[in-house]
Amino acid sequence: MSKTGWRSTVNTNSQDPFVRRALCRPSVVCSRQQSIRSTAENTSAIREFTRSVNAASNAPTLTWRAVEANGDDYNCYISYGRALERLGRKKEAEQLRARMVKVLRQQLELVPEDVRARILLANKLADSKQDADESIRQLQTAVALRPGDPNTLYNSACTYGVLGKKAEALETLKKAFAGGYSNQNWAAKDSDLDCLHDDPEFQKLVGPQ
């Protein structure tokens, strides 16, 4: 997955039926603004908490307490999950991942135009081998909402890679680079794109490393 940020604009003129359905909800604007405010307020706290978890022997207990306090903010799960994985707490990390999927679904009910949530949900579904078809649908809707956005395209390529969809991953990655994605070093080592690493076209895209 990409390390770079996400743009806030979406394609409000799209005729894609999934996109139109996502944009027609009356609660979208208010809920989206609340989500953005919540994320901004919690970012530094999440960062500090993650540092504490990384050094704590009771990391799982700390994690679940934090989730209870911020459980409706899907952004917190990313840092918490990474902290547990670094500590080798695979069972707890998997439980957290399952809860994140639930929270992402709830977020998309409230804010269906949240492209970041769609990409994350698609990636988590691909990681857990739960539902490849739904993962792909989420990717297609995300790209339709934000066509041409390099980060959306890059992260979609990564999810196709996790799903083992080599042709789709390569084609979407090409579009990401054509749209302005430029972190070749990251793409070259991104484990989500392992299925492409031996492909000559991929090697040409990322250049000599």
C-alpha positions as CSV (number, residue, x, y, z in Angstrom):
1,M,0.0,0.0,0.0
2,S,1.1,3.6,-0.6
3,K,2.8,5.6,2.0
4,T,1.6,8.9,0.5
5,G,-1.5,10.9,1.4
6,W,-5.0,10.9,0.0
7,R,-6.7,13.7,-1.9
8,S,-10.0,14.9,-0.7
9,T,-11.8,15.4,-4.0
10,V,-14.1,12.9,-5.7
11,N,-15.7,12.7,-9.1
12,T,-19.1,14.2,-8.4
13,N,-20.0,14.1,-12.1
14,S,-19.5,10.4,-12.6
15,Q,-22.3,8.4,-14.3
16,D,-21.1,5.2,-12.7
17,P,-24.2,3.7,-10.9
18,F,-22.2,2.8,-7.8
19,V,-20.8,6.3,-7.6
20,R,-24.2,8.0,-8.1
21,R,-25.6,5.8,-5.3
22,A,-22.7,6.7,-3.1
23,L,-23.2,10.5,-3.6
24,C,-26.9,10.7,-3.3
25,R,-27.1,10.0,0.5
26,P,-28.2,13.2,2.4
27,S,-26.0,12.4,5.3
28,V,-22.8,12.2,3.3
29,V,-21.5,15.8,3.6
30,C,-22.1,16.2,7.3
31,S,-20.7,12.7,8.2
32,R,-17.7,13.2,6.0
33,Q,-16.8,16.5,7.6
34,Q,-17.2,14.9,11.1
35,S,-14.9,12.0,10.0
36,I,-12.3,14.4,8.7
37,R,-12.4,16.4,12.0
38,S,-12.2,13.2,14.0
39,T,-9.2,12.0,12.1
40,A,-7.3,15.3,12.4
41,E,-8.0,15.4,16.2
42,N,-6.9,11.8,16.8
43,T,-3.8,11.6,14.6
44,S,-1.3,12.8,17.1
45,A,-2.9,10.8,20.0
46,I,-2.8,7.6,17.9
47,R,0.8,8.2,17.1
48,E,1.7,8.6,20.7
49,F,-0.3,5.6,21.7
50,T,1.4,3.5,19.1
51,R,4.8,4.4,20.5
52,S,3.6,3.2,23.9
53,V,2.2,0.0,22.6
54,N,5.4,-0.8,20.8
55,A,7.2,-0.7,24.1
56,A,4.6,-2.3,26.3
57,S,4.3,-5.9,27.5
58,N,0.6,-5.5,27.9
59,A,0.1,-4.3,24.3
60,P,-3.1,-6.2,23.6
61,T,-4.9,-4.8,26.7
62,L,-3.8,-1.3,25.8
63,T,-4.9,-1.8,22.2
64,W,-8.4,-2.9,23.0
65,R,-8.8,-0.1,25.5
66,A,-7.8,2.4,22.8
67,V,-10.2,0.7,20.4
68,E,-13.1,1.1,22.8
69,A,-12.3,4.8,23.1
70,N,-11.8,5.4,19.4
71,G,-13.5,2.4,17.8
72,D,-15.5,4.3,15.2
73,D,-12.4,5.9,13.7
74,Y,-11.0,3.3,11.2
75,N,-7.8,5.2,10.9
76,C,-6.7,4.2,14.4
77,Y,-6.8,0.5,13.5
78,I,-3.9,0.8,11.0
79,S,-1.4,2.0,13.6
80,Y,-2.7,-0.4,16.3
81,G,-2.6,-3.4,14.0
82,R,1.0,-2.6,12.9
83,A,2.1,-2.3,16.5
84,L,0.6,-5.7,17.3
85,E,2.2,-7.3,14.3
86,R,5.6,-5.9,15.2
87,L,5.2,-7.5,18.6
88,G,4.3,-10.8,17.0
89,R,0.8,-10.8,18.4
90,K,-0.7,-12.4,15.3
91,K,-4.0,-13.6,17.0
92,E,-4.7,-10.1,18.4
93,A,-3.8,-8.5,15.1
94,E,-6.2,-10.8,13.3
95,Q,-9.0,-10.0,15.7
96,L,-8.3,-6.3,15.3
97,R,-8.4,-6.7,11.5
98,A,-11.8,-8.4,11.6
99,R,-13.1,-5.5,13.7
100,M,-11.6,-3.0,11.3
101,V,-13.5,-4.6,8.4
102,K,-16.8,-4.1,10.4
103,V,-15.9,-0.5,11.2
104,L,-15.1,0.2,7.5
105,R,-18.4,-1.2,6.4
106,Q,-20.2,1.0,9.0
107,Q,-18.1,4.0,7.7
108,L,-19.2,3.3,4.1
109,E,-22.8,3.2,5.2
110,L,-22.4,6.7,6.6
111,V,-20.0,8.1,4.0
112,P,-20.2,6.0,0.9
113,E,-17.9,8.4,-1.0
114,D,-15.0,7.7,1.4
115,V,-12.5,6.4,-1.1
116,R,-9.8,5.7,1.5
117,A,-12.3,3.5,3.4
118,R,-13.2,1.6,0.3
119,I,-9.5,0.9,-0.6
120,L,-8.8,-0.2,2.9
121,L,-11.8,-2.5,3.0
122,A,-10.8,-4.0,-0.3
123,N,-7.3,-4.6,0.9
124,K,-8.4,-6.1,4.2
125,L,-10.8,-8.5,2.4
126,A,-8.0,-9.5,0.0
127,D,-5.5,-10.0,2.9
128,S,-8.0,-12.3,4.7
129,K,-9.1,-14.2,1.6
130,Q,-12.7,-13.5,2.6
131,D,-14.4,-12.2,-0.6
132,A,-12.3,-11.5,-3.7
133,D,-15.4,-10.5,-5.7
134,E,-16.4,-7.8,-3.1
135,S,-12.8,-6.7,-2.9
136,I,-12.7,-6.1,-6.6
137,R,-16.1,-4.3,-6.5
138,Q,-14.8,-1.9,-3.8
139,L,-11.7,-1.2,-5.9
140,Q,-13.8,-0.5,-9.0
141,T,-16.0,1.9,-7.1
142,A,-13.1,3.7,-5.5
143,V,-11.4,4.3,-8.9
144,A,-14.7,5.5,-10.4
145,L,-15.1,7.9,-7.5
146,R,-11.5,9.2,-8.0
147,P,-10.5,8.5,-11.6
148,G,-6.9,9.3,-12.5
149,D,-5.8,9.8,-8.9
150,P,-2.4,8.2,-8.6
151,N,-2.6,7.1,-5.0
152,T,-6.0,5.5,-5.5
153,L,-4.7,3.7,-8.6
154,Y,-1.5,2.6,-6.8
155,N,-3.4,1.1,-3.8
156,S,-5.8,-0.6,-6.2
157,A,-2.9,-2.2,-8.0
158,C,-1.5,-3.4,-4.6
159,T,-4.8,-5.0,-3.8
160,Y,-5.0,-6.7,-7.2
161,G,-1.5,-7.9,-6.4
162,V,-2.6,-9.4,-3.0
163,L,-5.5,-11.1,-4.8
164,G,-3.0,-12.6,-7.3
165,K,-4.6,-10.7,-10.2
166,K,-1.3,-10.1,-12.0
167,A,-2.6,-8.6,-15.2
168,E,-5.0,-6.2,-13.4
169,A,-2.3,-5.2,-11.0
170,L,0.2,-4.4,-13.7
171,E,-2.4,-2.5,-15.8
172,T,-3.5,-0.4,-12.8
173,L,0.0,0.2,-11.7
174,K,0.8,1.6,-15.2
175,K,-2.2,4.0,-14.9
176,A,-0.9,5.0,-11.4
177,F,2.5,6.0,-12.8
178,A,0.9,7.7,-15.9
179,G,-1.2,9.7,-13.4
180,G,1.7,10.9,-11.5
181,Y,2.6,8.3,-8.9
182,S,6.4,8.6,-8.6
183,N,7.6,6.5,-5.6
184,Q,9.4,3.9,-7.7
185,N,11.6,2.7,-4.8
186,W,8.6,2.0,-2.7
187,A,6.8,0.1,-5.5
188,A,9.9,-2.0,-6.2
189,K,9.9,-3.4,-2.7
190,D,6.2,-3.3,-1.9
191,S,5.3,-6.8,-0.8
192,D,1.7,-6.3,-2.1
193,L,3.2,-6.4,-5.6
194,D,5.3,-9.5,-5.1
195,C,3.5,-11.2,-8.0
196,L,4.9,-8.6,-10.3
197,H,8.5,-8.4,-9.1
198,D,9.9,-10.7,-11.7
199,D,7.8,-9.2,-14.6
200,P,9.9,-7.3,-17.2
201,E,7.2,-4.7,-17.6
202,F,7.1,-4.1,-13.9
203,Q,10.9,-3.8,-13.7
204,K,10.8,-1.3,-16.5
205,L,8.2,0.8,-14.6
206,V,10.2,0.9,-11.4
207,G,13.6,1.3,-13.0
208,P,16.9,0.0,-11.8
209,Q,17.1,-0.4,-8.0
